[in-house]
Protein backbone atom coordinates (compact mmCIF):
# COMPACT_ATOMS: atom_id res chain seq x y z
CA UNK A 1 0.00 0.00 0.00
CA UNK A 2 2.89 2.37 0.73
CA UNK A 3 4.32 1.92 -2.76
CA UNK A 4 0.99 2.90 -4.26
CA UNK A 5 0.80 6.08 -2.18
CA UNK A 6 4.41 6.99 -2.95
CA UNK A 7 3.81 6.46 -6.66
CA UNK A 8 0.66 8.56 -6.51
CA UNK A 9 2.45 11.38 -4.65
CA UNK A 10 5.35 11.29 -7.11
CA UNK A 11 3.01 11.40 -10.09
CA UNK A 12 1.11 14.32 -8.56
CA UNK A 13 4.32 16.25 -7.88
CA UNK A 14 5.64 15.58 -11.38
CA UNK A 15 2.32 16.55 -12.96
CA UNK A 16 2.11 19.75 -10.94
CA UNK A 17 5.67 20.70 -11.86
CA UNK A 18 5.04 19.97 -15.53
CA UNK A 19 1.85 22.04 -15.58
CA UNK A 20 3.58 24.98 -13.89
CA UNK A 21 6.40 24.76 -16.42
CA UNK A 22 4.02 24.67 -19.37
CA UNK A 23 1.79 27.47 -18.09
CA UNK A 24 4.61 29.94 -17.43
CA UNK A 25 5.82 31.29 -20.72
CA UNK A 26 9.36 32.68 -20.78
CA UNK A 27 8.20 35.19 -23.39
CA UNK A 28 6.31 37.01 -20.64
CA UNK A 29 9.64 38.07 -19.15
CA UNK A 30 10.65 39.87 -22.34
CA UNK A 31 7.86 42.44 -22.27
CA UNK A 32 8.17 45.43 -19.97
CA UNK A 33 5.31 46.37 -17.67
CA UNK A 34 4.22 49.96 -17.15
CA UNK A 35 6.37 51.54 -14.47
CA UNK A 36 9.03 48.85 -14.72
CA UNK A 37 12.37 50.48 -14.02
CA UNK A 38 15.14 47.89 -13.62
CA UNK A 39 18.29 48.96 -11.84
CA UNK A 40 21.91 48.18 -12.59
CA UNK A 41 22.87 44.55 -13.05
CA UNK A 42 25.06 42.67 -10.59
CA UNK A 43 28.67 41.89 -11.31
CA UNK A 44 29.88 38.28 -11.17
CA UNK A 45 31.58 38.89 -7.83
CA UNK A 46 28.46 40.45 -6.33
CA UNK A 47 26.32 37.58 -7.62
CA UNK A 48 28.67 34.99 -6.09
CA UNK A 49 28.77 36.97 -2.86
CA UNK A 50 25.00 37.23 -2.54
CA UNK A 51 23.99 33.76 -3.70
CA UNK A 52 26.95 31.55 -2.69
CA UNK A 53 29.08 33.12 0.04
CA UNK A 54 26.33 34.78 2.09
CA UNK A 55 24.18 31.62 2.48
CA UNK A 56 27.24 29.54 3.43
CA UNK A 57 28.32 32.10 6.04
CA UNK A 58 24.77 32.33 7.39
CA UNK A 59 24.58 28.52 7.64
CA UNK A 60 27.91 28.38 9.48
CA UNK A 61 26.85 31.10 11.93
CA UNK A 62 23.56 29.35 12.70
CA UNK A 63 25.24 25.93 13.01
CA UNK A 64 27.89 27.42 15.29
CA UNK A 65 25.27 29.04 17.51
CA UNK A 66 23.34 25.79 17.74
CA UNK A 67 26.47 23.85 18.72
CA UNK A 68 27.60 26.44 21.28
CA UNK A 69 24.18 26.89 22.87
CA UNK A 70 23.29 23.18 22.89
CA UNK A 71 22.18 22.14 26.38
CA UNK A 72 22.01 18.39 25.77
CA UNK A 73 25.66 17.63 26.44
CA UNK A 74 26.62 14.11 27.46
CA UNK A 75 27.19 13.81 31.18
CA UNK A 76 30.11 11.72 32.42
CA UNK A 77 29.31 9.00 34.94
mmCIF file as gemmi writes it, N, C-alpha and C atoms, coordinates in Angstrom:
data_model
loop_
_atom_site.group_PDB
_atom_site.id
_atom_site.type_symbol
_atom_site.label_atom_id
_atom_site.label_alt_id
_atom_site.label_comp_id
_atom_site.label_asym_id
_atom_site.label_entity_id
_atom_site.label_seq_id
_atom_site.pdbx_PDB_ins_code
_atom_site.Cartn_x
_atom_site.Cartn_y
_atom_site.Cartn_z
_atom_site.occupancy
_atom_site.B_iso_or_equiv
_atom_site.pdbx_formal_charge
_atom_site.auth_seq_id
_atom_site.auth_asym_id
_atom_site.pdbx_PDB_model_num
ATOM 1 N N . UNK Axp A 1 ? 0.822 -1.197 0 1 0 ? 1 A 1
ATOM 2 C CA . UNK Axp A 1 ? 0 0 0 1 0 ? 1 A 1
ATOM 3 C C . UNK Axp A 1 ? 0.864 1.259 0 1 0 ? 1 A 1
ATOM 4 N N . UNK Axp A 2 ? 2.022 1.197 0.662 1 0 ? 2 A 1
ATOM 5 C CA . UNK Axp A 2 ? 2.887 2.369 0.727 1 0 ? 2 A 1
ATOM 6 C C . UNK Axp A 2 ? 3.486 2.702 -0.63 1 0 ? 2 A 1
ATOM 7 N N . UNK Axp A 3 ? 3.778 1.667 -1.427 1 0 ? 3 A 1
ATOM 8 C CA . UNK Axp A 3 ? 4.323 1.919 -2.758 1 0 ? 3 A 1
ATOM 9 C C . UNK Axp A 3 ? 3.315 2.651 -3.624 1 0 ? 3 A 1
ATOM 10 N N . UNK Axp A 4 ? 2.049 2.277 -3.465 1 0 ? 4 A 1
ATOM 11 C CA . UNK Axp A 4 ? 0.991 2.901 -4.257 1 0 ? 4 A 1
ATOM 12 C C . UNK Axp A 4 ? 0.858 4.388 -3.906 1 0 ? 4 A 1
ATOM 13 N N . UNK Axp A 5 ? 0.908 4.684 -2.611 1 0 ? 5 A 1
ATOM 14 C CA . UNK Axp A 5 ? 0.801 6.078 -2.176 1 0 ? 5 A 1
ATOM 15 C C . UNK Axp A 5 ? 2.015 6.887 -2.614 1 0 ? 5 A 1
ATOM 16 N N . UNK Axp A 6 ? 3.194 6.289 -2.534 1 0 ? 6 A 1
ATOM 17 C CA . UNK Axp A 6 ? 4.408 6.988 -2.953 1 0 ? 6 A 1
ATOM 18 C C . UNK Axp A 6 ? 4.38 7.255 -4.449 1 0 ? 6 A 1
ATOM 19 N N . UNK Axp A 7 ? 3.912 6.283 -5.21 1 0 ? 7 A 1
ATOM 20 C CA . UNK Axp A 7 ? 3.81 6.465 -6.656 1 0 ? 7 A 1
ATOM 21 C C . UNK Axp A 7 ? 2.796 7.546 -6.999 1 0 ? 7 A 1
ATOM 22 N N . UNK Axp A 8 ? 1.689 7.548 -6.284 1 0 ? 8 A 1
ATOM 23 C CA . UNK Axp A 8 ? 0.657 8.561 -6.507 1 0 ? 8 A 1
ATOM 24 C C . UNK Axp A 8 ? 1.19 9.958 -6.166 1 0 ? 8 A 1
ATOM 25 N N . UNK Axp A 9 ? 1.896 10.08 -5.052 1 0 ? 9 A 1
ATOM 26 C CA . UNK Axp A 9 ? 2.451 11.376 -4.654 1 0 ? 9 A 1
ATOM 27 C C . UNK Axp A 9 ? 3.506 11.842 -5.646 1 0 ? 9 A 1
ATOM 28 N N . UNK Axp A 10 ? 4.341 10.923 -6.119 1 0 ? 10 A 1
ATOM 29 C CA . UNK Axp A 10 ? 5.353 11.288 -7.111 1 0 ? 10 A 1
ATOM 30 C C . UNK Axp A 10 ? 4.735 11.728 -8.418 1 0 ? 10 A 1
ATOM 31 N N . UNK Axp A 11 ? 3.686 11.024 -8.85 1 0 ? 11 A 1
ATOM 32 C CA . UNK Axp A 11 ? 3.007 11.405 -10.09 1 0 ? 11 A 1
ATOM 33 C C . UNK Axp A 11 ? 2.333 12.761 -9.946 1 0 ? 11 A 1
ATOM 34 N N . UNK Axp A 12 ? 1.745 13.021 -8.792 1 0 ? 12 A 1
ATOM 35 C CA . UNK Axp A 12 ? 1.106 14.315 -8.557 1 0 ? 12 A 1
ATOM 36 C C . UNK Axp A 12 ? 2.139 15.444 -8.56 1 0 ? 12 A 1
ATOM 37 N N . UNK Axp A 13 ? 3.267 15.224 -7.909 1 0 ? 13 A 1
ATOM 38 C CA . UNK Axp A 13 ? 4.318 16.248 -7.88 1 0 ? 13 A 1
ATOM 39 C C . UNK Axp A 13 ? 4.882 16.495 -9.27 1 0 ? 13 A 1
ATOM 40 N N . UNK Axp A 14 ? 5.112 15.419 -10.023 1 0 ? 14 A 1
ATOM 41 C CA . UNK Axp A 14 ? 5.636 15.578 -11.383 1 0 ? 14 A 1
ATOM 42 C C . UNK Axp A 14 ? 4.624 16.275 -12.276 1 0 ? 14 A 1
ATOM 43 N N . UNK Axp A 15 ? 3.365 15.916 -12.153 1 0 ? 15 A 1
ATOM 44 C CA . UNK Axp A 15 ? 2.322 16.555 -12.957 1 0 ? 15 A 1
ATOM 45 C C . UNK Axp A 15 ? 2.173 18.023 -12.626 1 0 ? 15 A 1
ATOM 46 N N . UNK Axp A 16 ? 2.213 18.352 -11.348 1 0 ? 16 A 1
ATOM 47 C CA . UNK Axp A 16 ? 2.106 19.753 -10.94 1 0 ? 16 A 1
ATOM 48 C C . UNK Axp A 16 ? 3.281 20.559 -11.469 1 0 ? 16 A 1
ATOM 49 N N . UNK Axp A 17 ? 4.482 20.012 -11.357 1 0 ? 17 A 1
ATOM 50 C CA . UNK Axp A 17 ? 5.672 20.702 -11.861 1 0 ? 17 A 1
ATOM 51 C C . UNK Axp A 17 ? 5.594 20.898 -13.364 1 0 ? 17 A 1
ATOM 52 N N . UNK Axp A 18 ? 5.16 19.873 -14.078 1 0 ? 18 A 1
ATOM 53 C CA . UNK Axp A 18 ? 5.044 19.971 -15.529 1 0 ? 18 A 1
ATOM 54 C C . UNK Axp A 18 ? 4.015 21.015 -15.935 1 0 ? 18 A 1
ATOM 55 N N . UNK Axp A 19 ? 2.885 21.058 -15.248 1 0 ? 19 A 1
ATOM 56 C CA . UNK Axp A 19 ? 1.854 22.043 -15.583 1 0 ? 19 A 1
ATOM 57 C C . UNK Axp A 19 ? 2.341 23.464 -15.295 1 0 ? 19 A 1
ATOM 58 N N . UNK Axp A 20 ? 3.048 23.648 -14.195 1 0 ? 20 A 1
ATOM 59 C CA . UNK Axp A 20 ? 3.575 24.976 -13.891 1 0 ? 20 A 1
ATOM 60 C C . UNK Axp A 20 ? 4.594 25.401 -14.938 1 0 ? 20 A 1
ATOM 61 N N . UNK Axp A 21 ? 5.404 24.459 -15.397 1 0 ? 21 A 1
ATOM 62 C CA . UNK Axp A 21 ? 6.398 24.757 -16.419 1 0 ? 21 A 1
ATOM 63 C C . UNK Axp A 21 ? 5.734 25.125 -17.739 1 0 ? 21 A 1
ATOM 64 N N . UNK Axp A 22 ? 4.694 24.405 -18.096 1 0 ? 22 A 1
ATOM 65 C CA . UNK Axp A 22 ? 4.016 24.666 -19.366 1 0 ? 22 A 1
ATOM 66 C C . UNK Axp A 22 ? 3.191 25.947 -19.333 1 0 ? 22 A 1
ATOM 67 N N . UNK Axp A 23 ? 2.657 26.297 -18.176 1 0 ? 23 A 1
ATOM 68 C CA . UNK Axp A 23 ? 1.789 27.47 -18.086 1 0 ? 23 A 1
ATOM 69 C C . UNK Axp A 23 ? 2.572 28.776 -17.963 1 0 ? 23 A 1
ATOM 70 N N . UNK Axp A 24 ? 3.816 28.711 -17.566 1 0 ? 24 A 1
ATOM 71 C CA . UNK Axp A 24 ? 4.606 29.936 -17.427 1 0 ? 24 A 1
ATOM 72 C C . UNK Axp A 24 ? 5.465 30.11 -18.675 1 0 ? 24 A 1
ATOM 73 N N . UNK Axp A 25 ? 5.109 31.062 -19.467 1 0 ? 25 A 1
ATOM 74 C CA . UNK Axp A 25 ? 5.82 31.29 -20.719 1 0 ? 25 A 1
ATOM 75 C C . UNK Axp A 25 ? 7.024 32.189 -20.478 1 0 ? 25 A 1
ATOM 76 N N . UNK Axp A 26 ? 8.198 31.805 -20.955 1 0 ? 26 A 1
ATOM 77 C CA . UNK Axp A 26 ? 9.358 32.676 -20.782 1 0 ? 26 A 1
ATOM 78 C C . UNK Axp A 26 ? 9.249 33.957 -21.6 1 0 ? 26 A 1
ATOM 79 N N . UNK Axp A 27 ? 8.367 33.978 -22.595 1 0 ? 27 A 1
ATOM 80 C CA . UNK Axp A 27 ? 8.196 35.188 -23.394 1 0 ? 27 A 1
ATOM 81 C C . UNK Axp A 27 ? 7.585 36.312 -22.57 1 0 ? 27 A 1
ATOM 82 N N . UNK Axp A 28 ? 6.916 35.977 -21.482 1 0 ? 28 A 1
ATOM 83 C CA . UNK Axp A 28 ? 6.314 37.012 -20.642 1 0 ? 28 A 1
ATOM 84 C C . UNK Axp A 28 ? 7.384 37.858 -19.961 1 0 ? 28 A 1
ATOM 85 N N . UNK Axp A 29 ? 8.573 37.325 -19.797 1 0 ? 29 A 1
ATOM 86 C CA . UNK Axp A 29 ? 9.643 38.07 -19.147 1 0 ? 29 A 1
ATOM 87 C C . UNK Axp A 29 ? 10.284 39.082 -20.09 1 0 ? 29 A 1
ATOM 88 N N . UNK Axp A 30 ? 10.019 38.973 -21.381 1 0 ? 30 A 1
ATOM 89 C CA . UNK Axp A 30 ? 10.65 39.868 -22.342 1 0 ? 30 A 1
ATOM 90 C C . UNK Axp A 30 ? 9.907 41.182 -22.501 1 0 ? 30 A 1
ATOM 91 N N . UNK Axp A 31 ? 8.638 41.213 -22.118 1 0 ? 31 A 1
ATOM 92 C CA . UNK Axp A 31 ? 7.857 42.442 -22.269 1 0 ? 31 A 1
ATOM 93 C C . UNK Axp A 31 ? 7.932 43.246 -20.98 1 0 ? 31 A 1
ATOM 94 N N . UNK Axp A 32 ? 8.089 44.539 -21.124 1 0 ? 32 A 1
ATOM 95 C CA . UNK Axp A 32 ? 8.166 45.434 -19.972 1 0 ? 32 A 1
ATOM 96 C C . UNK Axp A 32 ? 6.764 45.828 -19.529 1 0 ? 32 A 1
ATOM 97 N N . UNK Axp A 33 ? 6.566 45.88 -18.227 1 0 ? 33 A 1
ATOM 98 C CA . UNK Axp A 33 ? 5.311 46.365 -17.673 1 0 ? 33 A 1
ATOM 99 C C . UNK Axp A 33 ? 5.395 47.873 -17.522 1 0 ? 33 A 1
ATOM 100 N N . UNK Axp A 34 ? 4.238 48.519 -17.399 1 0 ? 34 A 1
ATOM 101 C CA . UNK Axp A 34 ? 4.225 49.96 -17.152 1 0 ? 34 A 1
ATOM 102 C C . UNK Axp A 34 ? 4.83 50.231 -15.782 1 0 ? 34 A 1
ATOM 103 N N . UNK Axp A 35 ? 5.724 51.186 -15.72 1 0 ? 35 A 1
ATOM 104 C CA . UNK Axp A 35 ? 6.367 51.537 -14.467 1 0 ? 35 A 1
ATOM 105 C C . UNK Axp A 35 ? 7.544 50.652 -14.114 1 0 ? 35 A 1
ATOM 106 N N . UNK Axp A 36 ? 7.891 49.735 -14.979 1 0 ? 36 A 1
ATOM 107 C CA . UNK Axp A 36 ? 9.026 48.85 -14.723 1 0 ? 36 A 1
ATOM 108 C C . UNK Axp A 36 ? 10.315 49.626 -14.946 1 0 ? 36 A 1
ATOM 109 N N . UNK Axp A 37 ? 11.126 49.725 -13.917 1 0 ? 37 A 1
ATOM 110 C CA . UNK Axp A 37 ? 12.372 50.48 -14.015 1 0 ? 37 A 1
ATOM 111 C C . UNK Axp A 37 ? 13.498 49.651 -13.402 1 0 ? 37 A 1
ATOM 112 N N . UNK Axp A 38 ? 14.084 48.739 -14.18 1 0 ? 38 A 1
ATOM 113 C CA . UNK Axp A 38 ? 15.136 47.89 -13.621 1 0 ? 38 A 1
ATOM 114 C C . UNK Axp A 38 ? 16.388 48.691 -13.294 1 0 ? 38 A 1
ATOM 115 N N . UNK Axp A 39 ? 17.064 48.281 -12.245 1 0 ? 39 A 1
ATOM 116 C CA . UNK Axp A 39 ? 18.289 48.962 -11.843 1 0 ? 39 A 1
ATOM 117 C C . UNK Axp A 39 ? 19.495 48.385 -12.554 1 0 ? 39 A 1
ATOM 118 N N . UNK Axp A 40 ? 20.663 48.692 -12.022 1 0 ? 40 A 1
ATOM 119 C CA . UNK Axp A 40 ? 21.906 48.182 -12.586 1 0 ? 40 A 1
ATOM 120 C C . UNK Axp A 40 ? 22.01 46.681 -12.328 1 0 ? 40 A 1
ATOM 121 N N . UNK Axp A 41 ? 22.656 45.982 -13.235 1 0 ? 41 A 1
ATOM 122 C CA . UNK Axp A 41 ? 22.869 44.547 -13.055 1 0 ? 41 A 1
ATOM 123 C C . UNK Axp A 41 ? 23.966 44.282 -12.039 1 0 ? 41 A 1
ATOM 124 N N . UNK Axp A 42 ? 24.025 43.056 -11.553 1 0 ? 42 A 1
ATOM 125 C CA . UNK Axp A 42 ? 25.056 42.668 -10.594 1 0 ? 42 A 1
ATOM 126 C C . UNK Axp A 42 ? 26.298 42.184 -11.332 1 0 ? 42 A 1
ATOM 127 N N . UNK Axp A 43 ? 27.443 42.442 -10.749 1 0 ? 43 A 1
ATOM 128 C CA . UNK Axp A 43 ? 28.672 41.885 -11.312 1 0 ? 43 A 1
ATOM 129 C C . UNK Axp A 43 ? 28.773 40.412 -10.913 1 0 ? 43 A 1
ATOM 130 N N . UNK Axp A 44 ? 29.711 39.705 -11.499 1 0 ? 44 A 1
ATOM 131 C CA . UNK Axp A 44 ? 29.883 38.284 -11.174 1 0 ? 44 A 1
ATOM 132 C C . UNK Axp A 44 ? 30.289 38.11 -9.716 1 0 ? 44 A 1
ATOM 133 N N . UNK Axp A 45 ? 31.143 38.986 -9.223 1 0 ? 45 A 1
ATOM 134 C CA . UNK Axp A 45 ? 31.585 38.891 -7.828 1 0 ? 45 A 1
ATOM 135 C C . UNK Axp A 45 ? 30.426 39.157 -6.871 1 0 ? 45 A 1
ATOM 136 N N . UNK Axp A 46 ? 29.605 40.152 -7.183 1 0 ? 46 A 1
ATOM 137 C CA . UNK Axp A 46 ? 28.458 40.45 -6.327 1 0 ? 46 A 1
ATOM 138 C C . UNK Axp A 46 ? 27.452 39.303 -6.345 1 0 ? 46 A 1
ATOM 139 N N . UNK Axp A 47 ? 27.246 38.713 -7.512 1 0 ? 47 A 1
ATOM 140 C CA . UNK Axp A 47 ? 26.324 37.579 -7.616 1 0 ? 47 A 1
ATOM 141 C C . UNK Axp A 47 ? 26.818 36.407 -6.788 1 0 ? 47 A 1
ATOM 142 N N . UNK Axp A 48 ? 28.108 36.079 -6.895 1 0 ? 48 A 1
ATOM 143 C CA . UNK Axp A 48 ? 28.668 34.991 -6.088 1 0 ? 48 A 1
ATOM 144 C C . UNK Axp A 48 ? 28.593 35.315 -4.599 1 0 ? 48 A 1
ATOM 145 N N . UNK Axp A 49 ? 28.842 36.569 -4.262 1 0 ? 49 A 1
ATOM 146 C CA . UNK Axp A 49 ? 28.771 36.965 -2.86 1 0 ? 49 A 1
ATOM 147 C C . UNK Axp A 49 ? 27.375 36.821 -2.288 1 0 ? 49 A 1
ATOM 148 N N . UNK Axp A 50 ? 26.376 37.27 -3.035 1 0 ? 50 A 1
ATOM 149 C CA . UNK Axp A 50 ? 24.996 37.226 -2.543 1 0 ? 50 A 1
ATOM 150 C C . UNK Axp A 50 ? 24.416 35.817 -2.521 1 0 ? 50 A 1
ATOM 151 N N . UNK Axp A 51 ? 24.691 35.03 -3.545 1 0 ? 51 A 1
ATOM 152 C CA . UNK Axp A 51 ? 23.988 33.762 -3.703 1 0 ? 51 A 1
ATOM 153 C C . UNK Axp A 51 ? 24.818 32.532 -3.355 1 0 ? 51 A 1
ATOM 154 N N . UNK Axp A 52 ? 26.119 32.692 -3.08 1 0 ? 52 A 1
ATOM 155 C CA . UNK Axp A 52 ? 26.949 31.55 -2.692 1 0 ? 52 A 1
ATOM 156 C C . UNK Axp A 52 ? 27.577 31.794 -1.323 1 0 ? 52 A 1
ATOM 157 N N . UNK Axp A 53 ? 28.328 32.871 -1.194 1 0 ? 53 A 1
ATOM 158 C CA . UNK Axp A 53 ? 29.085 33.118 0.038 1 0 ? 53 A 1
ATOM 159 C C . UNK Axp A 53 ? 28.162 33.46 1.207 1 0 ? 53 A 1
ATOM 160 N N . UNK Axp A 54 ? 27.215 34.358 0.999 1 0 ? 54 A 1
ATOM 161 C CA . UNK Axp A 54 ? 26.333 34.779 2.093 1 0 ? 54 A 1
ATOM 162 C C . UNK Axp A 54 ? 25.522 33.616 2.678 1 0 ? 54 A 1
ATOM 163 N N . UNK Axp A 55 ? 24.898 32.749 1.873 1 0 ? 55 A 1
ATOM 164 C CA . UNK Axp A 55 ? 24.178 31.618 2.483 1 0 ? 55 A 1
ATOM 165 C C . UNK Axp A 55 ? 25.093 30.652 3.238 1 0 ? 55 A 1
ATOM 166 N N . UNK Axp A 56 ? 26.308 30.434 2.735 1 0 ? 56 A 1
ATOM 167 C CA . UNK Axp A 56 ? 27.241 29.541 3.433 1 0 ? 56 A 1
ATOM 168 C C . UNK Axp A 56 ? 27.643 30.145 4.772 1 0 ? 56 A 1
ATOM 169 N N . UNK Axp A 57 ? 27.945 31.434 4.787 1 0 ? 57 A 1
ATOM 170 C CA . UNK Axp A 57 ? 28.317 32.102 6.037 1 0 ? 57 A 1
ATOM 171 C C . UNK Axp A 57 ? 27.15 32.079 7.013 1 0 ? 57 A 1
ATOM 172 N N . UNK Axp A 58 ? 25.948 32.35 6.526 1 0 ? 58 A 1
ATOM 173 C CA . UNK Axp A 58 ? 24.768 32.326 7.387 1 0 ? 58 A 1
ATOM 174 C C . UNK Axp A 58 ? 24.543 30.931 7.969 1 0 ? 58 A 1
ATOM 175 N N . UNK Axp A 59 ? 24.714 29.901 7.149 1 0 ? 59 A 1
ATOM 176 C CA . UNK Axp A 59 ? 24.584 28.524 7.635 1 0 ? 59 A 1
ATOM 177 C C . UNK Axp A 59 ? 25.615 28.236 8.719 1 0 ? 59 A 1
ATOM 178 N N . UNK Axp A 60 ? 26.862 28.645 8.495 1 0 ? 60 A 1
ATOM 179 C CA . UNK Axp A 60 ? 27.911 28.377 9.475 1 0 ? 60 A 1
ATOM 180 C C . UNK Axp A 60 ? 27.662 29.113 10.786 1 0 ? 60 A 1
ATOM 181 N N . UNK Axp A 61 ? 27.161 30.336 10.708 1 0 ? 61 A 1
ATOM 182 C CA . UNK Axp A 61 ? 26.851 31.096 11.926 1 0 ? 61 A 1
ATOM 183 C C . UNK Axp A 61 ? 25.738 30.41 12.706 1 0 ? 61 A 1
ATOM 184 N N . UNK Axp A 62 ? 24.671 30.009 12.021 1 0 ? 62 A 1
ATOM 185 C CA . UNK Axp A 62 ? 23.555 29.352 12.704 1 0 ? 62 A 1
ATOM 186 C C . UNK Axp A 62 ? 23.995 28.01 13.281 1 0 ? 62 A 1
ATOM 187 N N . UNK Axp A 63 ? 24.756 27.221 12.51 1 0 ? 63 A 1
ATOM 188 C CA . UNK Axp A 63 ? 25.235 25.929 13.009 1 0 ? 63 A 1
ATOM 189 C C . UNK Axp A 63 ? 26.154 26.124 14.21 1 0 ? 63 A 1
ATOM 190 N N . UNK Axp A 64 ? 27.013 27.14 14.164 1 0 ? 64 A 1
ATOM 191 C CA . UNK Axp A 64 ? 27.892 27.423 15.294 1 0 ? 64 A 1
ATOM 192 C C . UNK Axp A 64 ? 27.117 27.813 16.537 1 0 ? 64 A 1
ATOM 193 N N . UNK Axp A 65 ? 26.094 28.65 16.369 1 0 ? 65 A 1
ATOM 194 C CA . UNK Axp A 65 ? 25.27 29.04 17.513 1 0 ? 65 A 1
ATOM 195 C C . UNK Axp A 65 ? 24.533 27.845 18.098 1 0 ? 65 A 1
ATOM 196 N N . UNK Axp A 66 ? 24.038 26.977 17.252 1 0 ? 66 A 1
ATOM 197 C CA . UNK Axp A 66 ? 23.338 25.786 17.743 1 0 ? 66 A 1
ATOM 198 C C . UNK Axp A 66 ? 24.295 24.898 18.523 1 0 ? 66 A 1
ATOM 199 N N . UNK Axp A 67 ? 25.511 24.713 18.025 1 0 ? 67 A 1
ATOM 200 C CA . UNK Axp A 67 ? 26.471 23.851 18.725 1 0 ? 67 A 1
ATOM 201 C C . UNK Axp A 67 ? 26.919 24.474 20.045 1 0 ? 67 A 1
ATOM 202 N N . UNK Axp A 68 ? 27.13 25.783 20.059 1 0 ? 68 A 1
ATOM 203 C CA . UNK Axp A 68 ? 27.598 26.441 21.282 1 0 ? 68 A 1
ATOM 204 C C . UNK Axp A 68 ? 26.498 26.477 22.337 1 0 ? 68 A 1
ATOM 205 N N . UNK Axp A 69 ? 25.272 26.735 21.919 1 0 ? 69 A 1
ATOM 206 C CA . UNK Axp A 69 ? 24.178 26.888 22.871 1 0 ? 69 A 1
ATOM 207 C C . UNK Axp A 69 ? 23.434 25.588 23.152 1 0 ? 69 A 1
ATOM 208 N N . UNK Axp A 70 ? 23.938 24.47 22.679 1 0 ? 70 A 1
ATOM 209 C CA . UNK Axp A 70 ? 23.289 23.177 22.887 1 0 ? 70 A 1
ATOM 210 C C . UNK Axp A 70 ? 23.369 22.792 24.359 1 0 ? 70 A 1
ATOM 211 N N . UNK Axp A 71 ? 22.235 22.483 24.955 1 0 ? 71 A 1
ATOM 212 C CA . UNK Axp A 71 ? 22.175 22.14 26.381 1 0 ? 71 A 1
ATOM 213 C C . UNK Axp A 71 ? 22.181 20.637 26.619 1 0 ? 71 A 1
ATOM 214 N N . UNK Axp A 72 ? 22.105 19.84 25.587 1 0 ? 72 A 1
ATOM 215 C CA . UNK Axp A 72 ? 22.006 18.387 25.767 1 0 ? 72 A 1
ATOM 216 C C . UNK Axp A 72 ? 23.378 17.728 25.668 1 0 ? 72 A 1
ATOM 217 N N . UNK Axp A 73 ? 24.318 18.206 26.446 1 0 ? 73 A 1
ATOM 218 C CA . UNK Axp A 73 ? 25.66 17.63 26.444 1 0 ? 73 A 1
ATOM 219 C C . UNK Axp A 73 ? 25.639 16.3 27.192 1 0 ? 73 A 1
ATOM 220 N N . UNK Axp A 74 ? 26.529 15.4 26.78 1 0 ? 74 A 1
ATOM 221 C CA . UNK Axp A 74 ? 26.621 14.109 27.459 1 0 ? 74 A 1
ATOM 222 C C . UNK Axp A 74 ? 27.26 14.313 28.831 1 0 ? 74 A 1
ATOM 223 N N . UNK Axp A 75 ? 26.65 13.702 29.826 1 0 ? 75 A 1
ATOM 224 C CA . UNK Axp A 75 ? 27.19 13.809 31.175 1 0 ? 75 A 1
ATOM 225 C C . UNK Axp A 75 ? 28.06 12.591 31.46 1 0 ? 75 A 1
ATOM 226 N N . UNK Axp A 76 ? 29.215 12.833 32.074 1 0 ? 76 A 1
ATOM 227 C CA . UNK Axp A 76 ? 30.109 11.722 32.42 1 0 ? 76 A 1
ATOM 228 C C . UNK Axp A 76 ? 29.612 11.057 33.694 1 0 ? 76 A 1
ATOM 229 N N . UNK Axp A 77 ? 29.785 9.739 33.751 1 0 ? 77 A 1
ATOM 230 C CA . UNK Axp A 77 ? 29.307 9.003 34.936 1 0 ? 77 A 1
ATOM 231 C C . UNK Axp A 77 ? 30.424 8.743 35.899 1 0 ? 77 A 1
